[in-house]
């Protein structure tokens, strides 16, 4: 999905259209569960940081 949407951004005929295409890409990603991915990555990152700090 991102690959196709990025092409639409790059090939937009104006900056305004590129921005609109970018916003549509973000909306589509959010509808597909982007926030779940962000939450998961944040949790993993925090756990790894906790382990790193407490081991060294």
PASEBA-1860 file (N, C-alpha, C; in nm, 3 decimals):
! residues 56
1> XXXXXXXX> 0.082/-0.118/0.000/0.000/0.000/0.000/0.087/0.125/0.000 ~ 0.186/0.128/0.085/0.269/0.247/0.096/0.341/0.276/-0.035 ~ 0.391/0.172/-0.100/0.463/0.192/-0.226/0.375/0.262/-0.330 ~ 0.252/0.215/-0.345/0.160/0.275/-0.442/0.124/0.418/-0.404 ~ 0.101/0.440/-0.275/0.063/0.573/-0.229/0.179/0.671/-0.243 ~ 0.301/0.625/-0.218/0.417/0.712/-0.234/0.432/0.757/-0.379 ~ 0.405/0.668/-0.472/0.414/0.705/-0.614/0.315/0.816/-0.644 ~ 0.194/0.806/-0.589/0.094/0.912/-0.611/0.144/1.046/-0.557
9> XXXXXXXX> 0.214/1.043/-0.445/0.268/1.167/-0.387/0.376/1.224/-0.479 ~ 0.469/1.139/-0.521/0.580/1.184/-0.606/0.531/1.238/-0.741 ~ 0.425/1.181/-0.796/0.379/1.219/-0.929/0.269/1.325/-0.929 ~ 0.238/1.377/-0.811/0.134/1.481/-0.804/0.174/1.601/-0.888 ~ 0.076/1.665/-0.945/0.101/1.778/-1.034/0.124/1.909/-0.958 ~ 0.097/1.908/-0.828/0.118/2.029/-0.748/0.151/1.989/-0.605 ~ 0.204/2.085/-0.532/0.234/2.061/-0.391/0.106/2.032/-0.313 ~ -0.002/2.101/-0.349/-0.129/2.079/-0.282/-0.180/1.937/-0.304
17> XXXXXXXX> -0.167/1.888/-0.427/-0.211/1.751/-0.458/-0.122/1.650/-0.387 ~ 0.007/1.679/-0.380/0.099/1.589/-0.308/0.060/1.581/-0.161 ~ 0.029/1.693/-0.101/-0.013/1.695/0.039/-0.144/1.620/0.058 ~ -0.238/1.638/-0.033/-0.365/1.566/-0.025/-0.343/1.416/-0.037 ~ -0.255/1.375/-0.128/-0.223/1.233/-0.144/-0.156/1.177/-0.020 ~ -0.067/1.256/0.040/-0.001/1.214/0.164/-0.104/1.195/0.275 ~ -0.193/1.292/0.290/-0.295/1.282/0.394/-0.385/1.160/0.373 ~ -0.418/1.132/0.246/-0.497/1.012/0.216/-0.421/0.885/0.254
25> XXXXXXXX> -0.290/0.883/0.231/-0.210/0.768/0.268/-0.213/0.746/0.419 ~ -0.202/0.853/0.496/-0.205/0.843/0.642/-0.342/0.795/0.689 ~ -0.448/0.847/0.633/-0.583/0.805/0.670/-0.602/0.656/0.640 ~ -0.558/0.612/0.522/-0.570/0.471/0.487/-0.490/0.383/0.582 ~ -0.370/0.427/0.617/-0.286/0.350/0.710/-0.352/0.342/0.847 ~ -0.409/0.451/0.893/-0.479/0.450/1.022/-0.599/0.357/1.018 ~ -0.670/0.356/0.908/-0.785/0.266/0.894/-0.744/0.120/0.891 ~ -0.619/0.094/0.850/-0.568/-0.042/0.844/-0.504/-0.087/0.976
33> XXXXXXXX> -0.499/0.001/1.075/-0.446/-0.037/1.205/-0.310/0.021/1.238 ~ -0.275/0.132/1.180/-0.145/0.195/1.206/-0.123/0.217/1.355 ~ -0.223/0.261/1.428/-0.205/0.291/1.569/-0.167/0.166/1.649 ~ -0.221/0.050/1.611/-0.182/-0.074/1.678/-0.033/-0.100/1.658 ~ 0.016/-0.076/1.537/0.158/-0.095/1.508/0.243/0.002/1.588 ~ 0.202/0.127/1.595/0.275/0.228/1.671/0.278/0.191/1.820 ~ 0.165/0.148/1.873/0.158/0.108/2.014/0.249/-0.011/2.042 ~ 0.248/-0.110/1.953/0.334/-0.227/1.969/0.481/-0.187/1.965
41> XXXXXXXX> 0.519/-0.105/1.867/0.659/-0.064/1.854/0.704/0.017/1.976 ~ 0.617/0.100/2.028/0.650/0.179/2.147/0.674/0.087/2.266 ~ 0.588/-0.011/2.284/0.603/-0.106/2.395/0.733/-0.183/2.384 ~ 0.762/-0.234/2.266/0.886/-0.309/2.245/1.007/-0.221/2.272 ~ 1.005/-0.099/2.223/1.116/-0.006/2.243/1.136/0.024/2.392 ~ 1.027/0.047/2.464/1.036/0.075/2.607/1.090/-0.046/2.683 ~ 1.048/-0.166/2.646/1.097/-0.287/2.711/1.246/-0.306/2.685 ~ 1.289/-0.283/2.563/1.432/-0.297/2.529/1.515/-0.194/2.604
49> XXXXXXXX> 1.465/-0.073/2.616/1.537/0.032/2.689/1.546/-0.005/2.836 ~ 1.440/-0.059/2.894/1.440/-0.101/3.034/1.546/-0.208/3.056 ~ 1.551/-0.306/2.967/1.649/-0.415/2.979/1.790/-0.357/2.965 ~ 1.811/-0.270/2.868/1.944/-0.212/2.845/1.991/-0.135/2.966 ~ 1.905/-0.055/3.025/1.943/0.029/3.139/1.969/-0.057/3.262 ~ 1.891/-0.160/3.283/1.904/-0.240/3.405/2.012/-0.346/3.396 ~ 2.062/-0.375/3.277/2.167/-0.474/3.264/2.305/-0.409/3.269 ~ 2.315/-0.288/3.221/2.447/-0.223/3.216/2.477/-0.143/3.338
END
